[in-house]
């Protein structure tokens, strides 16, 4: 689906389970993170990811019928990390790991880019952090 208007241009694509929405040309940091996440997505135990900036979003999830739940959790992790930073009197929280009964999510903020990576609980997140921060 592509929509164009004279004041705002929005593009949404769904390709191979990856949804991309962009209000502007994607910046190079966002594009590079998207490439890294595409490779991380291939790792065993990774359920999917959501990458958001102020102007663009990209996601690839196993369960497309649960996009709204994953998106709400990703948003809440962002808001919670901001509150944690305020409570701890630090500039920002770079990453948050939340573990549930069967799954876990790793939330990372790099500049204006916010990443949520959903994985099976037994999947190692330390290697994923290293891949993203390279």
C-alpha positions as CSV (number, residue, x, y, z in Angstrom):
1,X,0.0,0.0,0.0
2,X,1.4,3.4,-1.0
3,X,-0.2,6.7,-0.1
4,X,1.0,10.1,-1.4
5,X,-0.3,13.5,-0.5
6,X,1.1,17.0,-1.3
7,X,2.1,17.6,2.4
8,X,3.1,14.2,3.7
9,X,4.3,11.1,2.0
10,X,3.9,7.7,3.6
11,X,4.9,4.4,2.2
12,X,4.1,1.0,3.6
13,X,5.4,-2.2,2.1
14,X,4.9,-5.8,3.2
15,X,7.6,-8.0,1.7
16,X,8.5,-11.5,3.0
17,X,6.8,-10.8,6.3
18,X,8.7,-7.5,6.8
19,X,6.6,-4.4,7.1
20,X,8.2,-1.1,6.4
21,X,6.6,2.3,6.9
22,X,8.5,5.5,6.1
23,X,7.5,9.1,6.1
24,X,10.8,10.3,4.7
25,X,13.8,8.8,3.1
26,X,15.3,6.5,5.7
27,X,18.6,7.7,7.3
28,X,21.6,5.5,7.0
29,X,21.7,4.6,10.8
30,X,18.1,3.2,10.4
31,X,18.9,1.4,7.2
32,X,22.0,-0.2,8.7
33,X,20.1,-1.3,11.8
34,X,17.5,-2.8,9.5
35,X,20.2,-4.8,7.7
36,X,21.6,-6.0,11.1
37,X,18.2,-7.0,12.3
38,X,17.5,-8.9,9.2
39,X,20.6,-11.0,9.9
40,X,19.7,-11.4,13.6
41,X,16.2,-12.5,12.6
42,X,17.7,-15.6,11.0
43,X,19.1,-16.8,14.3
44,X,17.4,-19.7,15.9
45,X,15.1,-18.7,18.7
46,X,14.5,-15.1,17.4
47,X,10.7,-14.6,17.0
48,X,11.0,-11.2,15.4
49,X,11.7,-7.5,15.8
50,X,10.3,-4.0,15.6
51,X,12.6,-1.1,14.7
52,X,11.2,2.4,15.0
53,X,12.6,5.9,14.5
54,X,10.8,9.2,14.6
55,X,9.9,8.9,10.9
56,X,10.0,5.2,10.0
57,X,9.2,1.7,11.3
58,X,10.2,-1.8,10.2
59,X,9.0,-5.1,11.7
60,X,9.4,-8.8,11.0
61,X,7.4,-11.1,13.3
62,X,6.4,-14.8,13.3
63,X,2.9,-14.1,14.5
64,X,1.6,-11.3,12.3
65,X,-1.8,-11.6,14.0
66,X,-0.2,-10.3,17.2
67,X,1.4,-7.2,15.7
68,X,-0.6,-4.9,17.9
69,X,0.4,-6.7,21.1
70,X,4.1,-6.7,20.1
71,X,3.9,-3.0,19.2
72,X,2.2,-2.1,22.5
73,X,4.9,-4.0,24.4
74,X,7.6,-2.3,22.4
75,X,6.0,1.1,23.1
76,X,5.7,0.4,26.8
77,X,9.3,-0.7,27.1
78,X,10.3,2.6,25.5
79,X,8.2,4.6,28.0
80,X,9.3,2.5,30.9
81,X,13.0,3.0,30.0
82,X,12.5,6.7,30.0
83,X,10.9,6.6,33.4
84,X,13.7,4.3,34.7
85,X,16.3,6.8,33.5
86,X,14.4,9.6,35.2
87,X,14.2,7.7,38.5
88,X,17.9,6.7,38.4
89,X,18.9,10.2,37.4
90,X,20.8,9.0,34.3
91,X,20.7,10.4,30.8
92,X,19.2,7.3,29.2
93,X,18.8,3.6,29.6
94,X,20.4,2.0,26.6
95,X,18.9,-1.5,26.9
96,X,16.2,-3.4,28.8
97,X,15.7,-7.1,29.0
98,X,12.3,-8.4,30.0
99,X,11.8,-12.2,30.5
100,X,8.4,-13.9,30.6
101,X,7.6,-17.6,31.1
102,X,8.4,-18.7,27.5
103,X,9.7,-15.6,25.7
104,X,11.8,-12.5,26.4
105,X,12.3,-9.2,24.7
106,X,15.4,-7.1,24.4
107,X,14.8,-3.3,24.0
108,X,17.6,-1.2,22.8
109,X,17.7,2.6,22.1
110,X,20.3,3.9,19.7
111,X,19.9,7.6,19.1
112,X,16.3,8.1,17.8
113,X,16.1,4.4,16.8
114,X,14.2,2.1,19.2
115,X,14.6,-1.7,18.7
116,X,12.6,-4.5,20.3
117,X,13.8,-8.0,19.6
118,X,11.5,-10.8,20.6
119,X,13.0,-14.3,21.3
120,X,12.5,-17.6,23.0
121,X,13.6,-17.4,26.6
122,X,16.5,-19.8,26.1
123,X,18.0,-17.7,23.3
124,X,21.2,-15.8,24.3
125,X,20.7,-12.0,24.1
126,X,24.3,-11.0,24.7
127,X,25.4,-11.9,21.2
128,X,22.5,-10.0,19.8
129,X,23.5,-6.9,21.7
130,X,27.0,-7.1,20.4
131,X,25.8,-7.5,16.8
132,X,23.6,-4.4,17.1
133,X,26.2,-2.2,18.8
134,X,28.9,-2.9,16.2
